[in-house]
């Protein structure tokens, strides 16, 4: 169903109830469109995503990798 923004604001509870019971609801404002969906609907569509911390912790270990600076001399830069 499509709602004008003013109607959506005035009937927010009904809008939320319909989004939960019937599915996505479209809200329009001067040509822009937004979709209101339930969290369950959203997760089903995009899938569960890992947190940034989980992403970082899941990377390969750097144990044993030499992360020290090279002992080379600095290069000369003209200014």
PyMOL Python script that loads the backbone (N, CA, C, O; Angstrom):
from pymol import cmd

cmd.read_pdbstr("""\
ATOM      1  N   UNK A   1       0.842  -1.171   0.000  1.00  0.00           N
ATOM      2  CA  UNK A   1       0.000   0.000   0.000  1.00  0.00           C
ATOM      3  C   UNK A   1       0.891   1.239   0.000  1.00  0.00           C
ATOM      4  O   UNK A   1       1.987   1.218   0.560  1.00  0.00           O
ATOM      5  N   UNK A   2       0.431   2.299  -0.616  1.00  0.00           N
ATOM      6  CA  UNK A   2       1.188   3.552  -0.676  1.00  0.00           C
ATOM      7  C   UNK A   2       0.505   4.614   0.184  1.00  0.00           C
ATOM      8  O   UNK A   2      -0.710   4.800   0.122  1.00  0.00           O
ATOM      9  N   UNK A   3       1.305   5.297   0.976  1.00  0.00           N
ATOM     10  CA  UNK A   3       0.823   6.330   1.897  1.00  0.00           C
ATOM     11  C   UNK A   3       1.500   7.651   1.585  1.00  0.00           C
ATOM     12  O   UNK A   3       2.699   7.680   1.307  1.00  0.00           O
ATOM     13  N   UNK A   4       0.749   8.749   1.627  1.00  0.00           N
ATOM     14  CA  UNK A   4       1.360  10.075   1.601  1.00  0.00           C
ATOM     15  C   UNK A   4       1.939  10.310   2.993  1.00  0.00           C
ATOM     16  O   UNK A   4       1.418   9.789   3.979  1.00  0.00           O
ATOM     17  N   UNK A   5       3.001  11.084   3.073  1.00  0.00           N
ATOM     18  CA  UNK A   5       3.689  11.296   4.347  1.00  0.00           C
ATOM     19  C   UNK A   5       2.740  11.820   5.423  1.00  0.00           C
ATOM     20  O   UNK A   5       2.781  11.344   6.558  1.00  0.00           O
ATOM     21  N   UNK A   6       1.887  12.791   5.090  1.00  0.00           N
ATOM     22  CA  UNK A   6       0.970  13.358   6.078  1.00  0.00           C
ATOM     23  C   UNK A   6       0.039  12.277   6.626  1.00  0.00           C
ATOM     24  O   UNK A   6      -0.206  12.227   7.832  1.00  0.00           O
ATOM     25  N   UNK A   7      -0.482  11.409   5.751  1.00  0.00           N
ATOM     26  CA  UNK A   7      -1.357  10.325   6.200  1.00  0.00           C
ATOM     27  C   UNK A   7      -0.588   9.335   7.065  1.00  0.00           C
ATOM     28  O   UNK A   7      -1.107   8.845   8.068  1.00  0.00           O
ATOM     29  N   UNK A   8       0.642   9.042   6.677  1.00  0.00           N
ATOM     30  CA  UNK A   8       1.478   8.112   7.446  1.00  0.00           C
ATOM     31  C   UNK A   8       1.725   8.656   8.847  1.00  0.00           C
ATOM     32  O   UNK A   8       1.677   7.902   9.819  1.00  0.00           O
ATOM     33  N   UNK A   9       1.990   9.954   8.963  1.00  0.00           N
ATOM     34  CA  UNK A   9       2.217  10.564  10.276  1.00  0.00           C
ATOM     35  C   UNK A   9       0.950  10.501  11.125  1.00  0.00           C
ATOM     36  O   UNK A   9       1.010  10.197  12.316  1.00  0.00           O
ATOM     37  N   UNK A  10      -0.193  10.789  10.509  1.00  0.00           N
ATOM     38  CA  UNK A  10      -1.457  10.820  11.249  1.00  0.00           C
ATOM     39  C   UNK A  10      -1.955   9.429  11.635  1.00  0.00           C
ATOM     40  O   UNK A  10      -2.696   9.285  12.608  1.00  0.00           O
ATOM     41  N   UNK A  11      -1.558   8.415  10.888  1.00  0.00           N
ATOM     42  CA  UNK A  11      -2.062   7.061  11.124  1.00  0.00           C
ATOM     43  C   UNK A  11      -0.906   6.075  11.318  1.00  0.00           C
ATOM     44  O   UNK A  11      -0.937   4.952  10.814  1.00  0.00           O
ATOM     45  N   UNK A  12       0.108   6.517  12.056  1.00  0.00           N
ATOM     46  CA  UNK A  12       1.330   5.730  12.228  1.00  0.00           C
ATOM     47  C   UNK A  12       1.061   4.345  12.797  1.00  0.00           C
ATOM     48  O   UNK A  12       1.625   3.366  12.308  1.00  0.00           O
ATOM     49  N   UNK A  13       0.222   4.236  13.806  1.00  0.00           N
ATOM     50  CA  UNK A  13      -0.063   2.921  14.395  1.00  0.00           C
ATOM     51  C   UNK A  13      -0.658   1.973  13.368  1.00  0.00           C
ATOM     52  O   UNK A  13      -0.280   0.803  13.312  1.00  0.00           O
ATOM     53  N   UNK A  14      -1.581   2.462  12.560  1.00  0.00           N
ATOM     54  CA  UNK A  14      -2.182   1.635  11.511  1.00  0.00           C
ATOM     55  C   UNK A  14      -1.130   1.235  10.483  1.00  0.00           C
ATOM     56  O   UNK A  14      -1.106   0.091  10.030  1.00  0.00           O
ATOM     57  N   UNK A  15      -0.270   2.162  10.117  1.00  0.00           N
ATOM     58  CA  UNK A  15       0.803   1.897   9.155  1.00  0.00           C
ATOM     59  C   UNK A  15       1.716   0.790   9.668  1.00  0.00           C
ATOM     60  O   UNK A  15       2.059  -0.130   8.925  1.00  0.00           O
ATOM     61  N   UNK A  16       2.110   0.878  10.937  1.00  0.00           N
ATOM     62  CA  UNK A  16       2.984  -0.136  11.532  1.00  0.00           C
ATOM     63  C   UNK A  16       2.271  -1.483  11.581  1.00  0.00           C
ATOM     64  O   UNK A  16       2.863  -2.508  11.244  1.00  0.00           O
ATOM     65  N   UNK A  17       1.006  -1.490  11.998  1.00  0.00           N
ATOM     66  CA  UNK A  17       0.240  -2.741  12.052  1.00  0.00           C
ATOM     67  C   UNK A  17       0.180  -3.408  10.679  1.00  0.00           C
ATOM     68  O   UNK A  17       0.348  -4.623  10.573  1.00  0.00           O
ATOM     69  N   UNK A  18      -0.056  -2.627   9.635  1.00  0.00           N
ATOM     70  CA  UNK A  18      -0.127  -3.185   8.281  1.00  0.00           C
ATOM     71  C   UNK A  18       1.232  -3.707   7.810  1.00  0.00           C
ATOM     72  O   UNK A  18       1.309  -4.743   7.149  1.00  0.00           O
ATOM     73  N   UNK A  19       2.290  -2.993   8.148  1.00  0.00           N
ATOM     74  CA  UNK A  19       3.629  -3.450   7.759  1.00  0.00           C
ATOM     75  C   UNK A  19       3.941  -4.789   8.423  1.00  0.00           C
ATOM     76  O   UNK A  19       4.559  -5.659   7.810  1.00  0.00           O
ATOM     77  N   UNK A  20       3.516  -4.953   9.671  1.00  0.00           N
ATOM     78  CA  UNK A  20       3.761  -6.211  10.382  1.00  0.00           C
ATOM     79  C   UNK A  20       2.869  -7.333   9.869  1.00  0.00           C
ATOM     80  O   UNK A  20       3.313  -8.476   9.767  1.00  0.00           O
ATOM     81  N   UNK A  21       1.627  -7.025   9.548  1.00  0.00           N
ATOM     82  CA  UNK A  21       0.667  -8.054   9.153  1.00  0.00           C
ATOM     83  C   UNK A  21       0.688  -8.383   7.665  1.00  0.00           C
ATOM     84  O   UNK A  21       0.586  -9.549   7.284  1.00  0.00           O
ATOM     85  N   UNK A  22       0.819  -7.362   6.827  1.00  0.00           N
ATOM     86  CA  UNK A  22       0.663  -7.564   5.383  1.00  0.00           C
ATOM     87  C   UNK A  22       1.949  -7.417   4.582  1.00  0.00           C
ATOM     88  O   UNK A  22       2.023  -7.875   3.441  1.00  0.00           O
ATOM     89  N   UNK A  23       2.961  -6.783   5.165  1.00  0.00           N
ATOM     90  CA  UNK A  23       4.218  -6.617   4.450  1.00  0.00           C
ATOM     91  C   UNK A  23       4.556  -5.158   4.197  1.00  0.00           C
ATOM     92  O   UNK A  23       3.937  -4.265   4.775  1.00  0.00           O
ATOM     93  N   UNK A  24       5.530  -4.915   3.342  1.00  0.00           N
ATOM     94  CA  UNK A  24       6.065  -3.571   3.102  1.00  0.00           C
ATOM     95  C   UNK A  24       4.997  -2.533   2.769  1.00  0.00           C
ATOM     96  O   UNK A  24       4.045  -2.799   2.035  1.00  0.00           O
ATOM     97  N   UNK A  25       5.188  -1.337   3.337  1.00  0.00           N
ATOM     98  CA  UNK A  25       4.312  -0.198   3.087  1.00  0.00           C
ATOM     99  C   UNK A  25       5.167   0.928   2.506  1.00  0.00           C
ATOM    100  O   UNK A  25       6.252   1.209   3.016  1.00  0.00           O
ATOM    101  N   UNK A  26       4.688   1.567   1.453  1.00  0.00           N
ATOM    102  CA  UNK A  26       5.422   2.645   0.799  1.00  0.00           C
ATOM    103  C   UNK A  26       4.921   3.989   1.315  1.00  0.00           C
ATOM    104  O   UNK A  26       3.715   4.215   1.410  1.00  0.00           O
ATOM    105  N   UNK A  27       5.849   4.873   1.647  1.00  0.00           N
ATOM    106  CA  UNK A  27       5.530   6.236   2.085  1.00  0.00           C
ATOM    107  C   UNK A  27       6.152   7.185   1.072  1.00  0.00           C
ATOM    108  O   UNK A  27       7.334   7.063   0.750  1.00  0.00           O
ATOM    109  N   UNK A  28       5.356   8.139   0.562  1.00  0.00           N
ATOM    110  CA  UNK A  28       5.862   9.077  -0.442  1.00  0.00           C
ATOM    111  C   UNK A  28       5.862  10.502   0.095  1.00  0.00           C
ATOM    112  O   UNK A  28       5.006  10.896   0.887  1.00  0.00           O
ATOM    113  N   UNK A  29       6.851  11.257  -0.364  1.00  0.00           N
ATOM    114  CA  UNK A  29       6.947  12.683  -0.033  1.00  0.00           C
ATOM    115  C   UNK A  29       7.592  13.390  -1.212  1.00  0.00           C
ATOM    116  O   UNK A  29       8.777  13.201  -1.488  1.00  0.00           O
ATOM    117  N   UNK A  30       6.814  14.200  -1.900  1.00  0.00           N
ATOM    118  CA  UNK A  30       7.299  14.995  -3.033  1.00  0.00           C
ATOM    119  C   UNK A  30       8.187  14.199  -3.979  1.00  0.00           C
ATOM    120  O   UNK A  30       9.281  14.639  -4.334  1.00  0.00           O
ATOM    121  N   UNK A  31       7.715  13.037  -4.382  1.00  0.00           N
ATOM    122  CA  UNK A  31       8.461  12.238  -5.349  1.00  0.00           C
ATOM    123  C   UNK A  31       9.445  11.244  -4.748  1.00  0.00           C
ATOM    124  O   UNK A  31       9.882  10.316  -5.431  1.00  0.00           O
ATOM    125  N   UNK A  32       9.797  11.425  -3.488  1.00  0.00           N
ATOM    126  CA  UNK A  32      10.682  10.470  -2.818  1.00  0.00           C
ATOM    127  C   UNK A  32       9.841   9.331  -2.256  1.00  0.00           C
ATOM    128  O   UNK A  32       8.704   9.540  -1.831  1.00  0.00           O
ATOM    129  N   UNK A  33      10.402   8.131  -2.254  1.00  0.00           N
ATOM    130  CA  UNK A  33       9.694   6.980  -1.712  1.00  0.00           C
ATOM    131  C   UNK A  33      10.540   6.276  -0.666  1.00  0.00           C
ATOM    132  O   UNK A  33      11.753   6.125  -0.818  1.00  0.00           O
ATOM    133  N   UNK A  34       9.875   5.851   0.394  1.00  0.00           N
ATOM    134  CA  UNK A  34      10.507   5.071   1.452  1.00  0.00           C
ATOM    135  C   UNK A  34       9.673   3.826   1.666  1.00  0.00           C
ATOM    136  O   UNK A  34       8.476   3.820   1.380  1.00  0.00           O
ATOM    137  N   UNK A  35      10.290   2.783   2.163  1.00  0.00           N
ATOM    138  CA  UNK A  35       9.582   1.544   2.436  1.00  0.00           C
ATOM    139  C   UNK A  35       9.703   1.237   3.925  1.00  0.00           C
ATOM    140  O   UNK A  35      10.799   1.249   4.484  1.00  0.00           O
ATOM    141  N   UNK A  36       8.562   0.961   4.561  1.00  0.00           N
ATOM    142  CA  UNK A  36       8.548   0.543   5.959  1.00  0.00           C
ATOM    143  C   UNK A  36       8.319  -0.962   5.974  1.00  0.00           C
ATOM    144  O   UNK A  36       7.305  -1.452   5.476  1.00  0.00           O
ATOM    145  N   UNK A  37       9.279  -1.694   6.553  1.00  0.00           N
ATOM    146  CA  UNK A  37       9.146  -3.141   6.670  1.00  0.00           C
ATOM    147  C   UNK A  37       9.511  -3.549   8.092  1.00  0.00           C
ATOM    148  O   UNK A  37      10.171  -2.798   8.810  1.00  0.00           O
ATOM    149  N   UNK A  38       9.082  -4.734   8.491  1.00  0.00           N
ATOM    150  CA  UNK A  38       9.418  -5.243   9.819  1.00  0.00           C
ATOM    151  C   UNK A  38      10.888  -5.654   9.853  1.00  0.00           C
ATOM    152  O   UNK A  38      11.504  -5.885   8.813  1.00  0.00           O
ATOM    153  N   UNK A  39      11.433  -5.740  11.044  1.00  0.00           N
ATOM    154  CA  UNK A  39      12.820  -6.178  11.196  1.00  0.00           C
ATOM    155  C   UNK A  39      12.978  -7.604  10.666  1.00  0.00           C
ATOM    156  O   UNK A  39      13.979  -7.922  10.026  1.00  0.00           O
ATOM    157  N   UNK A  40      11.996  -8.453  10.931  1.00  0.00           N
ATOM    158  CA  UNK A  40      12.035  -9.831  10.448  1.00  0.00           C
ATOM    159  C   UNK A  40      12.107  -9.871   8.920  1.00  0.00           C
ATOM    160  O   UNK A  40      12.881 -10.635   8.343  1.00  0.00           O
ATOM    161  N   UNK A  41      11.293  -9.041   8.280  1.00  0.00           N
ATOM    162  CA  UNK A  41      11.300  -8.932   6.817  1.00  0.00           C
ATOM    163  C   UNK A  41      12.672  -8.465   6.317  1.00  0.00           C
ATOM    164  O   UNK A  41      13.211  -9.011   5.354  1.00  0.00           O
ATOM    165  N   UNK A  42      13.223  -7.453   6.983  1.00  0.00           N
ATOM    166  CA  UNK A  42      14.523  -6.898   6.600  1.00  0.00           C
ATOM    167  C   UNK A  42      15.618  -7.973   6.682  1.00  0.00           C
ATOM    168  O   UNK A  42      16.391  -8.161   5.743  1.00  0.00           O
ATOM    169  N   UNK A  43      15.667  -8.675   7.829  1.00  0.00           N
ATOM    170  CA  UNK A  43      16.708  -9.689   8.008  1.00  0.00           C
ATOM    171  C   UNK A  43      16.548 -10.832   7.014  1.00  0.00           C
ATOM    172  O   UNK A  43      17.544 -11.400   6.565  1.00  0.00           O
ATOM    173  N   UNK A  44      15.323 -11.177   6.665  1.00  0.00           N
ATOM    174  CA  UNK A  44      15.097 -12.233   5.684  1.00  0.00           C
ATOM    175  C   UNK A  44      15.621 -11.793   4.315  1.00  0.00           C
ATOM    176  O   UNK A  44      16.139 -12.613   3.557  1.00  0.00           O
ATOM    177  N   UNK A  45      15.490 -10.516   3.999  1.00  0.00           N
ATOM    178  CA  UNK A  45      15.900 -10.013   2.680  1.00  0.00           C
ATOM    179  C   UNK A  45      17.412  -9.813   2.565  1.00  0.00           C
ATOM    180  O   UNK A  45      18.004 -10.146   1.538  1.00  0.00           O
ATOM    181  N   UNK A  46      18.041  -9.271   3.615  1.00  0.00           N
ATOM    182  CA  UNK A  46      19.476  -8.990   3.523  1.00  0.00           C
ATOM    183  C   UNK A  46      20.334 -10.021   4.236  1.00  0.00           C
ATOM    184  O   UNK A  46      21.543 -10.078   4.013  1.00  0.00           O
ATOM    185  N   UNK A  47      19.741 -10.821   5.071  1.00  0.00           N
ATOM    186  CA  UNK A  47      20.500 -11.823   5.810  1.00  0.00           C
ATOM    187  C   UNK A  47      21.156 -11.225   7.038  1.00  0.00           C
ATOM    188  O   UNK A  47      21.384 -10.018   7.122  1.00  0.00           O
ATOM    189  N   UNK A  48      21.451 -12.086   7.973  1.00  0.00           N
ATOM    190  CA  UNK A  48      22.123 -11.669   9.201  1.00  0.00           C
ATOM    191  C   UNK A  48      23.564 -11.319   8.854  1.00  0.00           C
ATOM    192  O   UNK A  48      24.226 -12.057   8.124  1.00  0.00           O
ATOM    193  N   UNK A  49      24.043 -10.216   9.366  1.00  0.00           N
ATOM    194  CA  UNK A  49      25.416  -9.795   9.059  1.00  0.00           C
ATOM    195  C   UNK A  49      26.241  -9.776  10.335  1.00  0.00           C
ATOM    196  O   UNK A  49      25.748  -9.449  11.414  1.00  0.00           O
ATOM    197  N   UNK A  50      27.497 -10.132  10.184  1.00  0.00           N
ATOM    198  CA  UNK A  50      28.362 -10.118  11.354  1.00  0.00           C
ATOM    199  C   UNK A  50      28.741  -8.686  11.718  1.00  0.00           C
ATOM    200  O   UNK A  50      28.743  -7.795  10.870  1.00  0.00           O
ATOM    201  N   UNK A  51      29.060  -8.484  12.986  1.00  0.00           N
ATOM    202  CA  UNK A  51      29.464  -7.157  13.440  1.00  0.00           C
ATOM    203  C   UNK A  51      30.876  -6.854  12.935  1.00  0.00           C
ATOM    204  O   UNK A  51      31.589  -7.752  12.486  1.00  0.00           O
ATOM    205  N   UNK A  52      31.268  -5.598  13.011  1.00  0.00           N
ATOM    206  CA  UNK A  52      32.611  -5.201  12.579  1.00  0.00           C
ATOM    207  C   UNK A  52      33.664  -5.910  13.429  1.00  0.00           C
ATOM    208  O   UNK A  52      34.700  -6.329  12.913  1.00  0.00           O
ATOM    209  N   UNK A  53      33.404  -6.045  14.727  1.00  0.00           N
ATOM    210  CA  UNK A  53      34.342  -6.730  15.618  1.00  0.00           C
ATOM    211  C   UNK A  53      34.496  -8.191  15.197  1.00  0.00           C
ATOM    212  O   UNK A  53      35.614  -8.703  15.138  1.00  0.00           O
ATOM    213  N   UNK A  54      33.375  -8.870  14.901  1.00  0.00           N
ATOM    214  CA  UNK A  54      33.439 -10.257  14.450  1.00  0.00           C
ATOM    215  C   UNK A  54      34.222 -10.376  13.146  1.00  0.00           C
ATOM    216  O   UNK A  54      34.982 -11.325  12.958  1.00  0.00           O
ATOM    217  N   UNK A  55      34.034  -9.413  12.251  1.00  0.00           N
ATOM    218  CA  UNK A  55      34.776  -9.398  10.989  1.00  0.00           C
ATOM    219  C   UNK A  55      36.278  -9.310  11.251  1.00  0.00           C
ATOM    220  O   UNK A  55      37.057 -10.077  10.685  1.00  0.00           O
ATOM    221  N   UNK A  56      36.682  -8.372  12.112  1.00  0.00           N
ATOM    222  CA  UNK A  56      38.109  -8.202  12.402  1.00  0.00           C
ATOM    223  C   UNK A  56      38.693  -9.420  13.104  1.00  0.00           C
ATOM    224  O   UNK A  56      39.812  -9.836  12.802  1.00  0.00           O
ATOM    225  N   UNK A  57      37.944  -9.990  14.033  1.00  0.00           N
ATOM    226  CA  UNK A  57      38.448 -11.137  14.784  1.00  0.00           C
ATOM    227  C   UNK A  57      38.521 -12.402  13.916  1.00  0.00           C
ATOM    228  O   UNK A  57      39.231 -13.346  14.262  1.00  0.00           O
ATOM    229  N   UNK A  58      37.809 -12.423  12.820  1.00  0.00           N
ATOM    230  CA  UNK A  58      37.801 -13.585  11.944  1.00  0.00           C
ATOM    231  C   UNK A  58      38.908 -13.587  10.902  1.00  0.00           C
ATOM    232  O   UNK A  58      38.984 -14.505  10.086  1.00  0.00           O
ATOM    233  N   UNK A  59      39.758 -12.583  10.916  1.00  0.00           N
ATOM    234  CA  UNK A  59      40.830 -12.490   9.926  1.00  0.00           C
ATOM    235  C   UNK A  59      41.980 -13.421  10.300  1.00  0.00           C
ATOM    236  O   UNK A  59      42.106 -13.810  11.461  1.00  0.00           O
ATOM    237  N   UNK A  60      42.819 -13.781   9.332  1.00  0.00           N
ATOM    238  CA  UNK A  60      43.966 -14.649   9.619  1.00  0.00           C
ATOM    239  C   UNK A  60      44.898 -14.015  10.653  1.00  0.00           C
ATOM    240  O   UNK A  60      45.020 -12.793  10.732  1.00  0.00           O
ATOM    241  N   UNK A  61      45.540 -14.856  11.428  1.00  0.00           N
ATOM    242  CA  UNK A  61      46.470 -14.392  12.455  1.00  0.00           C
ATOM    243  C   UNK A  61      47.722 -13.790  11.811  1.00  0.00           C
ATOM    244  O   UNK A  61      48.186 -14.253  10.769  1.00  0.00           O
ATOM    245  N   UNK A  62      48.249 -12.762  12.446  1.00  0.00           N
ATOM    246  CA  UNK A  62      49.503 -12.158  11.973  1.00  0.00           C
ATOM    247  C   UNK A  62      50.699 -12.668  12.778  1.00  0.00           C
ATOM    248  O   UNK A  62      51.807 -12.144  12.661  1.00  0.00           O
ATOM    249  N   UNK A  63      50.463 -13.692  13.592  1.00  0.00           N
ATOM    250  CA  UNK A  63      51.529 -14.263  14.395  1.00  0.00           C
ATOM    251  C   UNK A  63      52.639 -14.784  13.485  1.00  0.00           C
ATOM    252  O   UNK A  63      52.379 -15.522  12.535  1.00  0.00           O
ATOM    253  N   UNK A  64      53.849 -14.403  13.779  1.00  0.00           N
ATOM    254  CA  UNK A  64      54.984 -14.843  12.984  1.00  0.00           C
ATOM    255  C   UNK A  64      55.298 -13.943  11.799  1.00  0.00           C
ATOM    256  O   UNK A  64      56.306 -14.145  11.122  1.00  0.00           O
ATOM    257  N   UNK A  65      54.456 -12.958  11.539  1.00  0.00           N
ATOM    258  CA  UNK A  65      54.708 -12.035  10.430  1.00  0.00           C
ATOM    259  C   UNK A  65      55.557 -10.890  10.961  1.00  0.00           C
ATOM    260  O   UNK A  65      55.229 -10.289  11.983  1.00  0.00           O
ATOM    261  N   UNK A  66      56.657 -10.589  10.261  1.00  0.00           N
ATOM    262  CA  UNK A  66      57.538  -9.500  10.682  1.00  0.00           C
ATOM    263  C   UNK A  66      56.925  -8.174  10.250  1.00  0.00           C
ATOM    264  O   UNK A  66      56.867  -7.868   9.059  1.00  0.00           O
ATOM    265  N   UNK A  67      56.468  -7.389  11.221  1.00  0.00           N
ATOM    266  CA  UNK A  67      55.863  -6.100  10.933  1.00  0.00           C
ATOM    267  C   UNK A  67      56.806  -4.935  11.264  1.00  0.00           C
ATOM    268  O   UNK A  67      56.377  -3.783  11.319  1.00  0.00           O
ATOM    269  N   UNK A  68      58.093  -5.242  11.485  1.00  0.00           N
ATOM    270  CA  UNK A  68      59.077  -4.202  11.793  1.00  0.00           C
ATOM    271  C   UNK A  68      59.445  -3.398  10.554  1.00  0.00           C
ATOM    272  O   UNK A  68      59.219  -3.831   9.424  1.00  0.00           O
ATOM    273  N   UNK A  69      60.013  -2.231  10.785  1.00  0.00           N
ATOM    274  CA  UNK A  69      60.447  -1.375   9.674  1.00  0.00           C
ATOM    275  C   UNK A  69      61.699  -1.934   9.032  1.00  0.00           C
ATOM    276  O   UNK A  69      62.524  -2.569   9.688  1.00  0.00           O
ATOM    277  N   UNK A  70      61.825  -1.690   7.753  1.00  0.00           N
ATOM    278  CA  UNK A  70      63.041  -2.090   7.041  1.00  0.00           C
ATOM    279  C   UNK A  70      64.183  -1.194   7.510  1.00  0.00           C
ATOM    280  O   UNK A  70      63.979   0.000   7.731  1.00  0.00           O
ATOM    281  N   UNK A  71      65.364  -1.746   7.664  1.00  0.00           N
ATOM    282  CA  UNK A  71      66.492  -0.948   8.170  1.00  0.00           C
ATOM    283  C   UNK A  71      67.123  -0.050   7.105  1.00  0.00           C
ATOM    284  O   UNK A  71      68.166   0.550   7.366  1.00  0.00           O
ATOM    285  N   UNK A  72      66.535   0.062   5.926  1.00  0.00           N
ATOM    286  CA  UNK A  72      67.091   0.880   4.851  1.00  0.00           C
ATOM    287  C   UNK A  72      67.177   2.335   5.285  1.00  0.00           C
ATOM    288  O   UNK A  72      66.418   2.799   6.135  1.00  0.00           O
ATOM    289  N   UNK A  73      68.124   3.042   4.676  1.00  0.00           N
ATOM    290  CA  UNK A  73      68.258   4.471   4.958  1.00  0.00           C
ATOM    291  C   UNK A  73      67.099   5.230   4.314  1.00  0.00           C
ATOM    292  O   UNK A  73      66.506   4.771   3.338  1.00  0.00           O
ATOM    293  N   UNK A  74      66.791   6.383   4.872  1.00  0.00           N
ATOM    294  CA  UNK A  74      65.719   7.214   4.320  1.00  0.00           C
ATOM    295  C   UNK A  74      66.184   7.798   2.994  1.00  0.00           C
ATOM    296  O   UNK A  74      67.377   8.043   2.814  1.00  0.00           O
ATOM    297  N   UNK A  75      65.276   8.021   2.077  1.00  0.00           N
ATOM    298  CA  UNK A  75      65.631   8.627   0.795  1.00  0.00           C
ATOM    299  C   UNK A  75      65.666  10.138   0.952  1.00  0.00           C
ATOM    300  O   UNK A  75      65.006  10.699   1.826  1.00  0.00           O
ATOM    301  N   UNK A  76      66.433  10.779   0.108  1.00  0.00           N
ATOM    302  CA  UNK A  76      66.551  12.231   0.127  1.00  0.00           C
ATOM    303  C   UNK A  76      65.452  12.828  -0.712  1.00  0.00           C
ATOM    304  O   UNK A  76      65.205  12.396  -1.838  1.00  0.00           O
ATOM    305  N   UNK A  77      64.784  13.837  -0.152  1.00  0.00           N
ATOM    306  CA  UNK A  77      63.696  14.502  -0.861  1.00  0.00           C
ATOM    307  C   UNK A  77      64.109  15.962  -1.044  1.00  0.00           C
ATOM    308  O   UNK A  77      64.495  16.637  -0.089  1.00  0.00           O
ATOM    309  N   UNK A  78      64.023  16.427  -2.268  1.00  0.00           N
ATOM    310  CA  UNK A  78      64.366  17.839  -2.494  1.00  0.00           C
ATOM    311  C   UNK A  78      63.106  18.673  -2.291  1.00  0.00           C
ATOM    312  O   UNK A  78      62.004  18.263  -2.652  1.00  0.00           O
ATOM    313  N   UNK A  79      63.295  19.847  -1.708  1.00  0.00           N
ATOM    314  CA  UNK A  79      62.144  20.739  -1.461  1.00  0.00           C
ATOM    315  C   UNK A  79      62.254  21.991  -2.267  1.00  0.00           C
ATOM    316  O   UNK A  79      61.381  22.855  -2.188  1.00  0.00           O
TER     317      UNK A  79
END
""", "prot")
cmd.dss("prot")
cmd.show_as("cartoon", "prot")
cmd.util.cbc("prot")
cmd.orient("prot")
